[in-house]
Amino acid sequence: MEKVKEKFAAKHAKLAAKIDKAEDKVATEKCQARQTQVDTGLTVATSVIGAIFGRRSVAAGARSAATAARRASRVASEADDVKRAEEKLTDLQAELEELDTELKFALVEVKAETMELPPVDEIAIAPKKGDIEIIRFAVAWTPVASG
């Protein structure tokens, strides 16, 4: 039973390490996504305020708007990164649950194999005349060719 636990402990440790990394990745991706959203918001706000109150040329305003649009596409990309990281984390957690289930079944199998049967004592009991009952009596005959 200990061998089975050791075998699964190694797998469990590896999977737990992967889950920790995946959780860190999700946190990092969420932080990056949030930072990108803030940067994009600031860029858009600066572009709009500059267009309304600024004395810059139309070309400079267009460049600023283009930069804001590029940053907006980065926000979507970061959101996709967060989604992928969360899916990977969910998959790893499901794999860990499956491993735990396999361990439980393996332990049940080992217990069933190692379970000792109680010792069997043989006792001879002689039948009594009153306990014997003949239900059917039949004679079978097979002819043998002599020859």
Backbone as numpy.savetxt, mean C-alpha at the origin, in Angstrom:
# Nx Ny Nz CAx CAy CAz Cx Cy Cz
9.09 -18.80 13.93 8.26 -17.62 13.93 9.15 -16.37 13.93
10.24 -16.42 14.64 11.16 -15.27 14.68 11.78 -15.01 13.32
12.06 -16.09 12.58 12.64 -15.92 11.25 11.69 -15.17 10.33
10.41 -15.52 10.43 9.40 -14.85 9.60 9.32 -13.37 9.98
9.33 -13.09 11.29 9.27 -11.69 11.74 10.50 -10.91 11.28
11.68 -11.53 11.34 12.91 -10.86 10.89 12.87 -10.58 9.40
12.36 -11.56 8.64 12.27 -11.39 7.18 11.36 -10.20 6.84
10.22 -10.13 7.50 9.29 -9.05 7.22 9.77 -7.73 7.84
10.53 -7.79 8.91 11.03 -6.56 9.54 11.96 -5.80 8.59
12.79 -6.54 7.87 13.70 -5.90 6.92 12.90 -5.21 5.80
11.90 -5.90 5.28 11.07 -5.32 4.23 10.30 -4.11 4.77
9.81 -4.25 5.99 9.04 -3.18 6.62 9.92 -1.93 6.81
11.16 -2.14 7.24 12.08 -1.01 7.46 12.36 -0.28 6.14
12.60 -1.04 5.07 12.86 -0.42 3.76 11.66 0.40 3.30
10.47 -0.18 3.47 9.26 0.49 3.03 8.98 1.72 3.89
9.25 1.63 5.18 9.06 2.78 6.07 10.01 3.92 5.68
11.23 3.58 5.30 12.18 4.60 4.85 11.68 5.27 3.57
11.15 4.47 2.65 10.60 5.03 1.41 9.42 5.95 1.71
8.60 5.55 2.67 7.44 6.38 3.03 7.90 7.70 3.64
8.92 7.65 4.49 9.45 8.89 5.08 9.96 9.83 3.99
10.69 9.27 3.02 11.19 10.09 1.91 10.03 10.68 1.10
9.01 9.85 0.87 7.85 10.33 0.10 7.11 11.43 0.86
7.00 11.30 2.18 6.35 12.35 2.97 7.16 13.65 2.91
8.48 13.53 2.98 9.33 14.71 2.84 9.16 15.34 1.46
9.07 14.51 0.44 8.90 15.00 -0.93 7.57 15.74 -1.07
6.50 15.19 -0.48 5.20 15.85 -0.54 5.28 17.22 0.14
5.91 17.27 1.31 6.04 18.54 2.03 6.84 19.55 1.22
7.93 19.09 0.62 8.76 19.97 -0.20 7.98 20.48 -1.41
7.28 19.58 -2.09 6.52 19.98 -3.28 5.41 20.96 -2.92
4.76 20.74 -1.78 3.71 21.68 -1.36 4.30 23.05 -1.06
5.46 23.06 -0.42 6.13 24.33 -0.12 6.51 25.05 -1.41
7.08 24.31 -2.36 7.46 24.91 -3.63 6.23 25.43 -4.38
5.14 24.66 -4.34 3.93 25.08 -5.03 3.38 26.36 -4.41
3.41 26.43 -3.09 2.91 27.63 -2.41 3.79 28.84 -2.75
5.10 28.63 -2.75 6.02 29.72 -3.07 5.81 30.19 -4.51
5.58 29.26 -5.42 5.33 29.63 -6.82 4.04 30.42 -6.94
3.02 30.02 -6.17 1.76 30.76 -6.19 1.96 32.20 -5.70
2.72 32.34 -4.63 2.99 33.68 -4.10 3.76 34.52 -5.11
4.82 33.92 -5.68 5.62 34.64 -6.68 4.76 35.06 -7.87
3.91 34.16 -8.33 3.04 34.46 -9.47 2.07 35.57 -9.11
1.50 35.50 -7.93 0.58 36.56 -7.49 1.26 37.91 -7.43
2.47 37.92 -6.91 3.21 39.18 -6.85 3.55 39.70 -8.25
3.94 38.79 -9.13 4.27 39.20 -10.50 3.05 39.77 -11.20
1.91 39.12 -11.06 0.68 39.60 -11.69 0.29 40.96 -11.10
0.36 41.06 -9.77 0.00 42.32 -9.12 0.93 43.44 -9.57
2.23 43.15 -9.62 3.19 44.16 -10.06 2.92 44.57 -11.51
2.60 43.60 -12.34 2.32 43.87 -13.75 1.09 44.75 -13.90
0.05 44.42 -13.16 -1.20 45.19 -13.26 -0.99 46.61 -12.72
-0.36 46.71 -11.57 -0.13 48.03 -10.97 0.78 48.86 -11.87
1.81 48.19 -12.43 2.72 48.91 -13.33 2.00 49.38 -14.58
1.07 48.59 -15.08 0.34 48.97 -16.29 -0.59 50.15 -16.01
-1.15 50.17 -14.81 -2.09 51.25 -14.48 -1.36 52.54 -14.13
-0.36 52.44 -13.25 0.28 53.64 -12.73 1.67 53.92 -13.32
2.22 52.99 -14.03 3.59 53.14 -14.50 3.74 54.01 -15.72
4.98 54.43 -15.93 5.27 55.27 -17.09 6.08 54.49 -18.11
6.11 53.17 -17.93 6.91 52.36 -18.85 6.20 52.20 -20.19
6.95 51.71 -21.14 6.40 51.54 -22.48 5.47 50.33 -22.51
4.76 50.21 -23.61 3.84 49.09 -23.81 4.63 47.79 -23.90
5.81 47.82 -24.49 6.64 46.62 -24.63 7.07 46.10 -23.26
7.41 47.00 -22.36 7.80 46.58 -21.01 6.60 45.98 -20.30
5.43 46.52 -20.49 4.21 45.96 -19.90 3.89 44.59 -20.46
4.13 44.40 -21.76 3.89 43.11 -22.40 4.86 42.06 -21.87
6.13 42.46 -21.68 7.11 41.52 -21.12 6.70 41.11 -19.71
6.25 42.05 -18.95 5.82 41.78 -17.59 4.61 40.83 -17.58
3.68 41.05 -18.49 2.51 40.17 -18.60 2.92 38.77 -19.03
3.89 38.68 -19.95 4.38 37.38 -20.41 5.04 36.62 -19.27
5.81 37.35 -18.46 6.45 36.73 -17.30 5.40 36.21 -16.33
4.36 36.95 -16.12 3.27 36.53 -15.24 2.60 35.27 -15.78
2.42 35.20 -17.09 1.79 34.02 -17.71 2.67 32.79 -17.55
4.00 32.98 -17.74 4.92 31.84 -17.56 4.87 31.34 -16.12
4.83 32.26 -15.20 4.78 31.86 -13.79 3.46 31.15 -13.47
2.39 31.56 -14.12 1.10 30.90 -13.91 1.17 29.45 -14.39
1.88 29.20 -15.49 2.02 27.82 -15.96 2.88 27.01 -14.99
3.83 27.65 -14.33 4.64 26.96 -13.32 3.79 26.56 -12.12
2.79 27.36 -11.80 1.89 27.02 -10.69 1.18 25.70 -11.00
0.71 25.55 -12.22 0.03 24.31 -12.62 1.00 23.14 -12.57
2.22 23.37 -13.04 3.24 22.32 -13.02 3.56 21.90 -11.59
3.68 22.85 -10.69 3.95 22.54 -9.29 2.79 21.77 -8.66
1.57 22.12 -9.04 0.39 21.41 -8.52 0.42 19.95 -8.98
0.83 19.73 -10.24 0.96 18.36 -10.75 2.04 17.59 -9.98
3.15 18.27 -9.67 4.22 17.63 -8.89 3.72 17.20 -7.51
2.93 18.07 -6.89 2.36 17.74 -5.57 1.45 16.53 -5.69
0.63 16.51 -6.72 -0.31 15.40 -6.93 0.45 14.09 -7.13
1.49 14.11 -7.95 2.29 12.89 -8.19 2.95 12.42 -6.90
3.49 13.34 -6.12 4.14 12.97 -4.86 3.15 12.36 -3.88
1.94 12.92 -3.83 0.91 12.38 -2.94 0.46 11.00 -3.40
0.35 10.78 -4.71 -0.03 9.47 -5.24 1.03 8.42 -4.90
2.29 8.80 -5.02 3.36 7.87 -4.69 3.32 7.52 -3.20
3.07 8.51 -2.37 2.96 8.27 -0.93 1.80 7.34 -0.63
0.67 7.55 -1.28 -0.50 6.69 -1.07 -0.20 5.25 -1.51
0.49 5.10 -2.64 0.87 3.76 -3.11 1.78 3.06 -2.12
2.75 3.78 -1.59 3.67 3.20 -0.62 2.95 2.80 0.66
2.01 3.62 1.10 1.25 3.28 2.30 0.39 2.05 2.07
-0.19 1.92 0.89 -0.97 0.72 0.56 -0.07 -0.51 0.53
1.13 -0.34 -0.01 2.09 -1.45 -0.06 2.49 -1.88 1.36
2.62 -0.90 2.26 2.95 -1.22 3.65 1.81 -1.99 4.32
0.58 -1.58 4.07 -0.57 -2.30 4.62 -0.62 -3.73 4.08
-0.31 -3.89 2.80 -0.29 -5.22 2.19 0.80 -6.09 2.83
1.94 -5.49 3.09 3.04 -6.21 3.73 2.64 -6.64 5.14
1.97 -5.77 5.87 1.50 -6.13 7.21 0.50 -7.28 7.16
-0.36 -7.27 6.16 -1.33 -8.36 6.00 -0.61 -9.67 5.68
0.40 -9.61 4.81 1.18 -10.80 4.49 1.87 -11.35 5.74
2.39 -10.46 6.57 3.04 -10.89 7.81 2.05 -11.61 8.71
0.86 -11.06 8.85 -0.15 -11.71 9.70 -0.48 -13.10 9.19
-0.66 -13.24 7.87 -0.97 -14.55 7.30 0.20 -15.52 7.48
1.41 -15.02 7.30 2.58 -15.88 7.48 2.69 -16.35 8.92
2.41 -15.48 9.86 2.47 -15.87 11.27 1.38 -16.89 11.61
0.21 -16.73 11.02 -0.86 -17.71 11.23 -0.46 -19.07 10.68
0.16 -19.07 9.50 0.62 -20.33 8.91 1.67 -21.00 9.78
2.62 -20.21 10.28 3.67 -20.78 11.12 3.07 -21.34 12.41
2.12 -20.63 12.98 1.47 -21.13 14.19 0.74 -22.44 13.92
0.08 -22.51 12.77 -0.66 -23.72 12.42 0.30 -24.90 12.21
1.46 -24.63 11.61 2.43 -25.70 11.36 3.09 -26.18 12.65
3.34 -25.25 13.55 4.07 -25.62 14.76 3.17 -26.02 15.91
1.87 -25.89 15.72 0.96 -26.24 16.79 1.05 -27.74 17.06
1.32 -28.11 18.28 1.47 -29.51 18.64 0.11 -30.11 18.96
-0.06 -31.32 18.50 -1.29 -32.04 18.81 -1.12 -32.68 20.19
-2.18 -32.76 20.94 -2.05 -33.39 22.25 -1.72 -34.88 22.09
-1.06 -35.47 23.07 -0.72 -36.89 22.95 -1.98 -37.76 22.93
-1.92 -38.82 22.15 -3.05 -39.72 22.01 -2.78 -40.97 22.83
-3.71 -41.33 23.70 -3.60 -42.55 24.51 -4.53 -43.59 23.91
-3.98 -44.79 23.71 -4.79 -45.88 23.18 -5.40 -46.65 24.34
-6.68 -46.87 24.22 -7.39 -47.66 25.23 -8.19 -48.72 24.49
-7.98 -49.98 24.85 -8.70 -51.09 24.22 -10.01 -51.31 24.98
-11.10 -51.32 24.26 -12.41 -51.55 24.86 -12.99 -52.81 24.23
-13.29 -53.78 25.05 -13.87 -55.04 24.56 -15.37 -54.85 24.37
-15.90 -55.30 23.23 -17.34 -55.14 23.00 -18.14 -56.10 23.89
-19.30 -55.68 24.28 -20.20 -56.53 25.06 -21.19 -57.17 24.11
-21.69 -58.31 24.48 -22.63 -59.05 23.66 -23.89 -58.22 23.38
-24.31 -57.44 24.33 -25.52 -56.63 24.19 -25.31 -55.41 23.31
-24.04 -55.01 23.09 -23.76 -53.84 22.27 -23.60 -54.15 20.79
-23.59 -55.44 20.42 -23.40 -55.84 19.02 -24.76 -56.09 18.40
-25.00 -55.51 17.25 -26.27 -55.66 16.55 -25.98 -55.89 15.08
-26.54 -56.92 14.51 -26.35 -57.23 13.09 -27.53 -56.62 12.35
-27.22 -55.73 11.49 -28.27 -55.03 10.74 -28.56 -55.78 9.43
-27.56 -56.24 8.74 -27.77 -56.92 7.46 -26.78 -58.07 7.38
-27.30 -59.19 6.94 -26.44 -60.35 6.74 -26.60 -60.75 5.28
-25.49 -60.93 4.58 -25.56 -61.28 3.16 -24.47 -62.27 2.84
-24.75 -63.09 1.80 -23.77 -64.05 1.32 -23.46 -63.69 -0.12
-22.19 -63.68 -0.44 -21.77 -63.36 -1.80 -21.09 -64.60 -2.37
-21.43 -64.94 -3.63 -20.85 -66.13 -4.25 -20.30 -65.74 -5.60
-19.08 -66.14 -5.86 -18.44 -65.89 -7.14 -18.10 -67.25 -7.74
-18.65 -67.59 -8.88 -18.32 -68.90 -9.50 -16.90 -68.88 -10.06
-16.21 -69.96 -9.88 -14.86 -70.11 -10.39 -14.88 -71.22 -11.41
-14.36 -70.99 -12.55 -14.34 -72.00 -13.62 -13.26 -73.03 -13.30
-13.60 -74.26 -13.34 -12.60 -75.29 -13.10 -12.14 -75.83 -14.43
-10.94 -76.05 -14.44 -10.61 -76.44 -15.66 -9.63 -77.08 -16.32
